[in-house]
Amino acid sequence: MKTKLLTLALFIFIMPCMLKAQTLNPFYQNIVSNVSYDSLLFSLENFENLGVKQPGTQALDNTKNRIISKYTWEGYNNISLDTFTNSGHTMYNIVITKTGSLYSNKYVIVDGHYDTRTGTGTNDNGSGTSIIMEIARLLKNVNTEYSIRFIHFSAEEEGMVGSGHYVSNVVSPQNMQIRIVFNIDEVGGVAGFPNDTIKCESDQSSPGSNNATSAAFTDTLATLTHLYSNLKTAITNAYGSDYMPFQSNGNIITGLYEYRESSVPHTSNDLLINLDTSYVYEVAKAATAATLYFARAYDTTTGFNELQPTAEDISIFPNPFNSSFYISTSGTQETHHLVLFDALGQKILSKEFSSNCEIAFPCAGISIYFYNIINESGEVIKSGKLLHVEK
C-alpha cells in the first residue's frame, strides 16, 4: 500500500565497520543455504496466476485457500482464520502458529499482506507472501525458543484494515506478548536495474517509547542481512504497511521494503516480468536469517543456543531524561546490572534488574552520563550515553 515518502525517510547506509559484533552462525547458515529459488519462483508464478485479489473477488478467496493449502502441505496444523468485514465483504487474516519451546506465550510475528489493488500484485505483495511461506517451510522442523506467528493479512490495500482488526480484536484484548513484528512488503525490486540494497525499517513515529528498541532490532536486521545475503542495507522509517497498527498499539516493529522502488504496484503491470527474482531470493535469505535469530532457533543436537540477551532486548528511555528513566526488557528473565559513570569514569549508580523498571535518579548536576549493561556472565552487552536535562 505504501506511497513514496522520501522526505520522511532517514537513509543511513550500513557499512561493515558499523555492524554490531555478530558472527555467522553455522546452524543458521545451513538453514539459509536451503532457501530455494525455484520454490520462490513457483510461489510468485502461482500468486500472479490467481488474478486480481481485491475485496469480494474469487481471486482473493482462492489465494487464501492456496496459502492455507501450502501450510497444510508443509505439515502445519495450527492454522486459524481471523475473520472480519470490510465494505460488506467477509475477509480473512490467515494465522499460522509455530510454538516455541521456552517462551511459548511470547511471539515473533512474521507478516505481510496477500490482497492486491488493480493488478495481480506479484511484487506488492506476492514477493512478501512468497518469502513468508518459504521461511515457514524452512523452519517447520527447527526448534525455536519463542513462538512464531506467520500472518498473511488481508485488506492492507484498503488501509491496513485486516491488521488493524487483528490488533484490536486479538492482540489488545488478549494482552498478547509480542517480541517483534517483522513485516515484509513489496521486496521484488525492478527488472533490468541493479537491485543490491534493501530497506530495513525502524519505528520513528509517535508514540516513541519503543523507538529505541525498534532501532536496535532494525540494526540487528541489517547486520543479519549483511551476514547471510549479498545485499547492502539502508535504515529507513517504517510507514504505510501492516506493522503500523501494531506500532500504534505500542508493539516493537521492524520490516523489509525494496530500496529501488518499483513504479508498477497498484497497476495491471505489477507482474513477474517487472520484478527481479534474484533480488527476491537474496531478500528471502536475509529474512530467513532474521526470523531464526529473532525467534532464537537452536540445534537440538547441542541443546539450547544459550543466546545471551542482546542489545535489542534492552532499551533505556527517555534520552535525554530529567528526574528518572526507564529500562525496558524484552524476552529475558535474566538478572542484569546497569552501571552508570560520569565523564571521568567515576561510578555514579549500580542497579540490578531482571524486568522492566523505573530508576529515580538523584540529580547530580551532571549533563552527560555513560552506561554499561552487564549480563550474568559479566559481559557488557550494551553501552551508551545518557543525557540529563534540568526541568
Sequence and secondary structure as in RCSB ss.txt:
>XXXX:A:sequence
MKTKLLTLALFIFIMPCMLKAQTLNPFYQNIVSNVSYDSLLFSLENFENLGVKQPGTQALDNTKNRIISKYTWEG
YNNISLDTFTNSGHTMYNIVITKTGSLYSNKYVIVDGHYDTRTGTGTNDNGSGTSIIMEIARLLKNVNTEYSIRF
IHFSAEEEGMVGSGHYVSNVVSPQNMQIRIVFNIDEVGGVAGFPNDTIKCESDQSSPGSNNATSAAFTDTLATLT
HLYSNLKTAITNAYGSDYMPFQSNGNIITGLYEYRESSVPHTSNDLLINLDTSYVYEVAKAATAATLYFARAYDT
TTGFNELQPTAEDISIFPNPFNSSFYISTSGTQETHHLVLFDALGQKILSKEFSSNCEIAFPCAGISIYFYNIIN
ESGEVIKSGKLLHVEK
>XXXX:A:secstr
     TTT   EE  GGGS S    HHHHHHHTT  HHHHHHHHHHHHHT    TT HHHHHHHHHHHHHHHHHT
   EEEEEEEETTEEEEEEEEEE  SSEEEEEEEEEEE   SSS  TTTTHHHHHHHHHHHHHHTT EESEEEEE
EEES STTTSHHHHHHIIIIITTTT EEEEEEEE      TTS   EEEEEE  SSS TTHHHHHHHHHHHHHHH
HHHSS EEEEEE  SSTTHHHHHTT  EEEEEESS  S TTSTT SGGGS HHHHHHHHHHHHHHHHHHTTEE T
TT        GGGEEEE SSBSSEEEEEE S    EEEEEE TT  EEEEEEESS EEEE    S SEEEEEEE 
TTS EEEEEEEEB   
